[in-house]
Amino acid sequence: MKRPYGGKGAELARVAPDFNAYTQSILYEDLWERGGLSRRDRSMITIAALIAMHRPDQMIGHMQTGLENGVTREELGEMIAHLAFYTSWPNAGVAARKLLRLTEQLDAGGGD
């Protein structure tokens, strides 16, 4: 799987090598590559969880990965609207701003 943020989390190996190794081998190589759910579905679930738990630092990277896995911009917007009622209006507002930032970057040719 292509890692959110282009695998930049690997820099954490300098201070937390085991954390980085587990992230690479278990999270990305094992969990994301399992059968049963498509990458698209896994992306949607992950983005929903990040919104619900208010994890803004990881949203843009996973939204980008979601787009690469077949989730559309419109679906991301619909997810945010739907989740506003289940996860809190402020969480959805933060997610909407992250999606706006990502779409501006992509439209300006700064994606990937």
N, C-alpha and C positions, 0 to 999 in steps of 0.2 A: 504494500500500500504506500502511496505517496504520503509522506508525513505532513501534517499541518505545519505551516511556517517553514516548509522546505527542510525539515529535520533540524532546525536551528536549536532545538532542545538538547541536541547532542553536546553542546557547549557545557551543559551541566555536569558532564562526565568529569570535568576538572575538579569539582567539589563534591559530587555525589555519584561516583562511578557505578555503584550497584543500582541505584535508582535509574540511571540512564540505561544500563544493561537490561533491567526488567522492563522498562518502557519499550525498548526496541524489540526484545525477544518475545515477551509475553503479550503486551498490549498490541503492538503493530503486526508482528509476525504470526502470533497464534490467534488472538481474539478477533482481529479484523479480517483474518483470512478463513475463519470457520465457515462451514456451510450453514444452511438454515435461514440466513438473512442475506440479502444483497448488500453490497457496499452502500448503495443509495439508501436503503432502509436503515443501515447502521449509522449513516451520516445524519439522517433525520432524527433518529433516537438520540444521538449524541448532542446535536444542536439543541433539541428540546430539553435535555437534561442540563446543559450549560445555562440555558435561559432560566430554567426553574431554580437552579442552585445559585444564580447570579455569579457566574464565572466569566466576566467580560474579557479578561486577558486571553482567553482561549477561543472566544466566539469567532473572530474574523478568520482565523486559521481553519477552523472547522467548517465555517460557512463556505470558504474557498474550496475546501476539500469536497463539501457537499455538492457544489456546482460542478466540480470535476467528476463526481460520481453520479451525475444525472439529475440532481435536484435543481429546479428552476428558480430564478429570482422571484417569480410570482409565488411559487410554493413557499419559499422562505418568508416572504411577506405574510402569506396566509397563516403560516405556523405562528408567527409573532402575534398576529391578531387573535388567533385562537388561544394561545398560551397566556395572553393578557388576563383572561378570565380565570385561569387555573393557577397561575404562578405569581401574579401581581402585576399591576399596571406599570410600576417603576421598572421591574425586570424586563418587561416587554419594550418599554421606552429605550432602555439601554441597548437591547438587541436591535431595535429599529435603527438606532444611531450607528451601530456597528455595521449593519447591512448597508446603510447609506454610505458610510466610509468605504466599504469594500466595493460597492457598485461605482462610486466615483473613481476609485483607483483603476478598476477594470475598464471603465469608459475612457479614461485618460491614457490607457495603454500601459498602465503600471502593474497589471496582474501577472502573476506567475513569476 
